[in-house]
């Protein structure tokens, strides 16, 4: 307790040894909380939640927003690892919207360039799309790390291969061809 009566210090968030992924615990023979479900044929997975309307809207310039496609791909990837119920739909919505907005910014940079005209002085300035793109990419990475941690910690299947995050740049390159 500090002199002013406030509590400071303590354990820092993210400090300490990182927990092992579930698949590593299983392979090492450690005690892993795995639920054995009864064998039955009538088990069915949950359907993908409906994509919100704001993720499907046409953009002001008439282009499509890619949020619905990104949402579906990410949901399918989560379902492959049986983690679709562990990731909240709000987190998935945020990820899909951030990726689609990042793609929009990159398309604007390709169309308008890295420089813009200052509104009052007319001087050349850095394009605002560049900083917006950087901010969206930072958001995308932060949200993806949250989603990926959930999969890594809870998947009993080895999670190798391509992820939706790996396809972000590929998606951007595909949109430029259209």
N, C-alpha and C positions, 0 to 999 in steps of 0.2 A: 504494500500500500504506500502510495506516495504521500508527501506532506500535505498536499492539497486534498487528500481524501479519495483520490481516484485510483483505480486499480490499473496497473500497467504491466506490460511484460506478459509472461506466460508463453504457452506453446504457439509458435507461428503456424499459420495455415500452410499445409504442404510440407511441413518439416518432418524429418524422420525417415525411416526406411520405407520405401515404396512397397505396397502390397503386391504379391505375385498374382499374375492372371490365373483364373480358374483352371485352365487347361494345364498349366505348369504344376499346379498343386495336385491335380489328378495324376499326371505322369510321374510325379515324384512320390506318389503314394501317401501324401499328407492328408490330413483330415480336411476334406472339402465338403461344404454343405451342398450336396447334390441330392435332389429329390427324385426318387425312383417312382415314376408314374406307372399305374397298372397298365398292363397290355390290353388294349381295347381298340376296336376298329372305328368307333364312332367319335374319336377325338378329331376336332377340326380347329384350324387356326382362326384367329380373328381376322375379319376383313379389314382392309386398309381404311382408316378414317377418311371421310370425304374431304377433298381438297377445298379449302375456303374460296369463296368467290373472288376476293381481292387478289388471289394468286393467279387468277385466270384472265383478268381484264386486259383489254387491248391498251397499249400505251399511247401517249399523246401523239407520238409520231406515226402511229399505226402499226408498230411492230408488236410482236408477241412477247409476253413475259415468260421466261423459261421456268418459273417457280414450280408449276405443276409437274413438269417433266422431272425436275430435280427432286421434288418431294417423292414422286413415285419411285424413282431409281433408288433413292436412299432408303425408303420403306422396304423395297424388295431386298436390298442388301441386309438390312436389319433382320428381316424375316428369315433369310438364309441362315443366320446365326441364332435364331429363336430369341432375339432380343427386342422385337418390335413392341412388346408390352412394357418394357423397361424404360424406353425413351419416350418422354412426354411429347404429345403432338405439338405443343407450343414451341418446344425446342426444335423440332423438325421443321415447323413453319418458319421459324427465325432463320434456320440454316438455308432453307430453300430460297427465301426472299433475299437474304444477303448475297448468296451466290448469283442469283439472277440480276440483282442490282449491280454487282461487281461486273458482270458481263456487259450490262448496259453502259457502264462507265467506260469500259475498255473499247466498246464499239464507238462511243462518242469520241474517245481519244483518236481512234483510227480515222474517223471521219473529219474531225476538226483540227487535229494536231495537238502538239504539246504546248503551243503558245496561244494566248488570247489577247484581246485588246482591252486595256483598262477603260472602264466606262466614262471616267471624267477626263483623264489626261490623254487617252489614246495611245499610251505607251504599251509596249509588249510586256505581258506578264505571263506567269505560268498558268496553264489551263486549270480551272477549278476541278475539272474531271480527273486530273491526276491525283490530287489529294483525296478526292472522294473515293477513287478506286483503291487507294492505299488503305483508307479507313474501312471500306467494305471488306477488303482482303483480310485485314486484321480481325474483323468481326467473324468472318467465315472460319478462319483458323481457330479462334477461341471456341466457337460453337462446335466445330468439328472435333476438337480435342475432348470436349465434354462427351460427345456422342461416342467417340472411339474408346474412351476410358470405360464407359458403361459396357460396351461390347467386350472389351479386353477383360474386364473384371468378371463378367457373367457368362461368357460363352464357353460351353464345354466342347466346342469344335475349334480346331486350330484355325485361326483367322489369317490365312495367307492369301495372296492374290490381290487383284485390283480392288480398290475401294471407290466409292463415289467421289471422294476428295481427289483421288488420282486423276479422275476424268474431267476436272474443272477446266484445265487448260485445253484439253482436247475439245471440250464443248465450245469454248471460246473460238477455237480455230474453225470448228464446223460452222458456227454462226456467221463467220466472215465470208464463207463461200456462198451463202444464200443471197 
